[in-house]
Amino acid sequence: MLETLYLESINVGRIETISHNQHSLTTGICKYPVEGPVLVEETGLRDDAIVDTEHHGGADQAIYAYSADDYDWWADQTGRSYPPGLFGENLTIRGMPSDMNIGDRLLIGAVVLEATAPRIPCNTFAARMQDSGCGLAFRHAERPGIYFRVLNGGEVAAGEAVTHIVNESSNVTALDLFRFHYAQRHDVATLQRFLDAPVASRFRKKIAGKLQALQRDSG
């Protein structure tokens, strides 16, 4: 199934130091809209700052996209404004669903992106939002945004059409993985199903660890 969306904003990060709760950290989460074409490479947007490479970036999480419609939802809920890039996303896409199948693809001109994982909020996100409670609110909202790997690079520009190709053979969604991250109990069949999907390597490592522990405990 094909659905047409459009690219509302392209956001590139720069290295900044931000402070929250008497702690300071250096981060690339602060991303701002840019004009003109931007090159999408295998590792993400050219010139995009990534500081914490242990938890962010890499081939399986090269691009983070967030739905402009979900920003509208947040604005309705909180009464504040949510400019593009506020959550640290590279691409703000109008019409992008809150949940997608792992393996779904987005086509933007020659660029092909493949969905790999949801975003999990961290302490850096709380510092960016200047709100210690935003992580819990983000969890309950279940509008995490999606990480993508780059299957084919090229230039993209704001205003371009985005085609969403649903991976109808997939039975694992981004919200499945988002809920997995917070779940206290797991079962072997579900974890194996997750591993059969083209999941990002960091998530795959977590899932495999839980699966090994279950198999070990079951004897």
Buried (B, 14 or more C-beta within 10 A) or exposed (E): EEBEBBBBBBBBBEEBEBEBEEEEBEBBBBBBBBEEBBEBEEBBBEEBBBBBEEEBBBEBBBBBBBBBBBBEBBEEEEEEEBEBBBBBBBBBBBBBBBBBBBBBBBBBBEBBBBBBBBBBBBEBBBBBBEBEEBBEBBBEBBBBBBBBBBEBBBBBBBEBEBBBBBBEEBEBBBBBBBEBBEEEEBEEEBBEBBBEBBBBEBBBEBBBEBBEEBEEEEE
